[in-house]
Amino acid sequence: MRGWIGLVGVLAGTAVCVGSAPGALPNALLPDLDERAPLAVSVRWGGPPGNLHPRLVFTSTVENVGFGPLVVEGRRQSTRVPTMRADQLVRLRSGGFERFDRVGRMRYNVSPSHSHWHLQPFEQYELRTVDGRQLVRDHKSGFCLTNDYRSPLPTLGPRGTQRVDKTDCGRDKPGARHVLEGISVGWGDIYVPAKEGQYIDLNGIPYSDYVLVHRVNVGRLLHETNYANDASSMRIRLVPPATPADPPGVIVLQTCDDSARC
């Protein structure tokens, strides 16, 4: 267990448990990541000029409904090293925090919609047949972890009052050697279709019914109270385009929170 003075304010922001008895919380205030069902699904053309493919685009959201904040610290010794080692910091009710080493890497992502440090791996997107066979996977996996909106779901611990990430994940700082990011209790992190990487390539995929699956913490590198809600899904139907110039259409048949089988 090691301390870092910059964490004091962040961790103290969840120290008071309003309306809960002292014995109601465990000592290790672990987060609980809840992957919500995909939203805003559509099909658009994408890719380099002259080689456009139909892409299934979507919004993905992850909410922290656990006992404590998800806090991830990235560090590197030199800017000559392209990535940072990522450690998870878990707040303890008895004071301080516990460090879990090497829960991933942080890489600086450069694109018009990002240009900040992403934790990798974090999320995974899959297109599967209705009987569960995987057809296509995304090529993203990294997220900047931050508080984007208040979660409507009940939480195990008190809702956070402070942001873990105060620098937008080191935005416009490719030379940074230290980054702190995360998601407070009772908050969600959202990635909309306009963000780079929020798609699955549909090239060669025939018109039929499929299941779009979103997963968080696939390898369980991040420590949580519960892993059963780390996947959600949506059953969709791909249909022919309205005109030859249009991409295929998509119809949402069903959404399934907390399940990879929809």
C-alpha positions in Angstrom: 0.0 0.0 0.0 1.4 3.4 -1.0 0.2 6.9 -0.6 0.1 9.8 -3.0 -0.9 13.2 -1.7 -2.8 14.2 -4.9 -5.3 11.4 -4.2 -6.4 12.8 -0.8 -9.1 15.1 -2.1 -10.4 12.6 -4.6 -10.7 9.8 -2.1 -12.1 12.0 0.6 -14.9 13.0 -1.7 -16.5 9.7 -1.0 -15.6 9.4 2.7 -19.0 10.2 4.2 -21.7 7.6 3.9 -25.0 9.5 4.3 -27.8 7.4 5.6 -25.8 4.2 6.0 -24.7 2.5 9.2 -20.9 2.2 9.7 -21.1 -1.6 9.4 -22.9 -1.4 6.1 -19.7 -0.8 4.0 -16.8 -3.2 3.6 -13.3 -2.0 4.2 -12.3 -2.1 0.6 -14.7 0.2 -1.2 -14.6 -1.4 -4.6 -16.4 0.0 -7.7 -19.1 -1.9 -9.5 -19.0 -1.2 -13.3 -22.4 -1.6 -14.9 -22.4 -1.8 -18.7 -25.6 -0.3 -20.0 -27.3 -1.5 -23.2 -26.2 0.1 -26.5 -28.0 3.3 -27.5 -28.4 5.5 -30.6 -27.7 2.6 -33.1 -27.6 3.4 -36.8 -25.6 2.5 -39.9 -23.3 5.1 -41.6 -20.7 5.0 -44.3 -17.1 5.2 -43.0 -13.5 4.6 -44.0 -11.1 6.3 -46.3 -12.3 8.0 -49.6 -12.9 5.4 -52.3 -13.1 2.5 -49.8 -16.2 3.3 -47.8 -17.8 0.5 -45.7 -21.1 0.4 -43.8 -20.5 0.8 -40.1 -22.8 0.1 -37.3 -22.4 3.1 -34.9 -23.7 3.4 -31.4 -23.5 5.0 -28.0 -21.8 3.0 -25.1 -22.2 3.8 -21.4 -20.6 2.5 -18.3 -21.9 3.4 -14.8 -20.2 2.9 -11.4 -22.8 1.7 -8.9 -20.4 0.2 -6.4 -19.1 1.1 -2.9 -16.3 3.4 -4.0 -14.8 5.2 -7.0 -13.0 3.6 -9.9 -9.6 5.3 -9.7 -6.8 4.4 -12.2 -3.4 6.0 -12.0 -1.1 6.0 -15.0 2.7 6.6 -14.7 5.8 6.4 -16.8 9.4 7.2 -16.0 10.2 8.8 -19.3 8.4 10.3 -22.3 10.5 8.0 -24.5 8.1 5.2 -23.3 5.0 5.5 -25.4 2.6 4.1 -22.8 2.0 4.4 -19.0 1.6 1.6 -16.6 -1.9 1.7 -15.1 -2.6 0.8 -11.5 -6.0 0.7 -9.7 -6.4 2.5 -6.4 -9.1 1.3 -4.1 -10.2 3.4 -1.2 -10.3 1.8 2.2 -13.0 2.7 4.8 -10.3 2.4 7.5 -8.2 5.1 5.7 -5.9 5.3 2.8 -6.1 3.1 -0.2 -4.9 -0.2 -1.7 -3.0 -0.3 -4.9 -3.5 -3.1 -7.5 -0.7 -3.1 -9.9 -0.8 -3.4 -13.7 -4.5 -3.4 -14.5 -3.8 -2.2 -18.0 -1.9 0.5 -20.0 -2.6 4.1 -20.8 -1.9 5.3 -24.3 -2.3 8.8 -25.7 -5.0 8.7 -28.4 -4.8 11.3 -31.1 -8.0 12.1 -33.1 -10.3 15.0 -33.7 -12.7 13.8 -30.9 -10.1 12.5 -28.4 -6.5 13.7 -28.0 -6.1 12.4 -24.4 -5.0 9.3 -22.5 -7.1 6.1 -22.7 -7.0 3.2 -20.3 -6.6 0.0 -22.4 -8.2 -2.4 -22.3 -11.6 -1.2 -21.0 -14.5 -1.9 -23.3 -15.2 -4.4 -26.1 -17.8 -4.3 -28.8 -19.0 -7.5 -30.6 -21.5 -8.4 -33.3 -22.8 -11.9 -32.8 -25.3 -14.2 -34.4 -28.5 -14.8 -32.5 -27.1 -18.2 -31.4 -24.0 -16.5 -29.9 -21.3 -16.9 -32.5 -19.0 -13.9 -32.8 -18.7 -12.4 -36.3 -16.9 -9.1 -35.8 -15.1 -7.3 -33.0 -14.3 -3.6 -32.6 -10.7 -2.2 -32.7 -11.1 0.4 -30.0 -11.0 -1.0 -26.4 -9.6 2.2 -24.8 -11.6 4.8 -22.8 -10.9 8.1 -21.0 -12.6 7.4 -17.7 -14.6 10.4 -16.4 -17.9 11.5 -14.9 -20.2 12.5 -17.8 -23.7 12.1 -16.2 -25.4 11.1 -13.0 -26.6 7.5 -13.1 -30.2 6.8 -12.3 -29.4 3.4 -10.8 -29.2 2.7 -7.1 -25.6 2.5 -5.7 -24.0 0.3 -3.0 -22.2 3.3 -1.5 -22.6 7.0 -1.2 -22.6 9.0 -4.5 -19.4 10.7 -5.3 -19.1 14.5 -4.8 -15.8 15.0 -6.6 -14.4 14.1 -10.0 -11.5 11.7 -10.1 -10.4 13.1 -13.5 -9.7 16.8 -13.3 -7.7 17.2 -16.5 -9.9 15.5 -19.1 -7.6 12.5 -19.0 -4.5 14.7 -19.8 -6.1 16.3 -22.8 -3.5 17.8 -25.2 -0.7 16.6 -22.9 1.1 13.8 -24.9 4.2 14.6 -22.8 2.5 13.9 -19.5 4.2 11.3 -17.2 1.3 11.0 -14.8 -2.5 10.8 -15.3 -5.3 10.1 -12.8 -8.7 9.2 -14.2 -11.8 7.3 -13.1 -15.5 7.2 -12.5 -17.1 8.3 -9.2 -19.9 6.3 -7.5 -23.3 7.2 -9.0 -21.8 8.5 -12.3 -21.6 7.3 -15.8 -19.1 7.6 -18.7 -20.6 7.9 -22.1 -19.2 7.6 -25.6 -21.5 8.8 -28.4 -21.4 7.7 -32.1 -19.5 10.8 -33.1 -16.5 9.7 -31.1 -13.8 7.9 -33.0 -13.9 4.1 -32.7 -17.6 3.8 -31.8 -18.5 1.4 -34.5 -18.4 -2.1 -35.9 -17.5 -2.7 -39.6 -20.4 -4.4 -41.4 -18.5 -5.1 -44.7 -19.6 -8.5 -45.9 -22.3 -8.9 -43.2 -25.6 -10.1 -44.8 -29.0 -8.8 -43.9 -30.3 -10.7 -41.0 -30.9 -10.6 -37.2 -27.8 -10.1 -34.9 -26.9 -9.3 -31.3 -24.7 -6.3 -30.6 -22.8 -6.9 -27.4 -21.0 -4.3 -25.2 -18.6 -5.5 -22.5 -16.5 -3.7 -19.9 -13.5 -5.1 -18.0 -13.5 -8.2 -20.2 -10.3 -9.6 -18.7 -11.3 -8.7 -15.1 -8.1 -6.8 -14.6 -10.0 -4.1 -12.7 -11.2 -5.2 -9.2 -15.0 -4.9 -8.7 -17.6 -6.0 -6.3 -19.6 -7.7 -9.0 -18.8 -8.9 -12.6 -22.2 -10.2 -13.5 -23.3 -6.8 -14.9 -20.2 -6.2 -17.1 -22.0 -7.0 -20.4 -25.2 -5.8 -22.1 -26.6 -6.4 -25.5 -29.2 -5.4 -28.2 -30.9 -7.5 -30.8 -31.0 -5.8 -34.1 -32.1 -6.5 -37.7 -30.0 -5.3 -40.7 -32.2 -4.5 -43.7 -31.5 -3.4 -47.3 -30.9 0.3 -47.9 -33.7 2.6 -48.9 -31.8 3.7 -52.1 -28.6 2.3 -53.7 -26.6 5.3 -52.3 -27.7 4.7 -48.7 -26.1 2.4 -46.2 -28.1 -0.6 -44.9 -30.8 0.1 -42.4 -31.0 -1.2 -38.8 -34.1 -2.0 -36.7 -33.8 -2.4 -32.9 -35.7 -5.5 -31.8 -34.8 -5.7 -28.1 -32.4 -4.3 -25.5 -31.0 -6.4 -22.7 -29.2 -4.8 -19.8 -26.8 -7.0 -17.8 -26.8 -9.8 -20.4 -24.7 -10.7 -23.4 -27.6 -12.9 -24.8 -30.5 -10.8 -26.1 
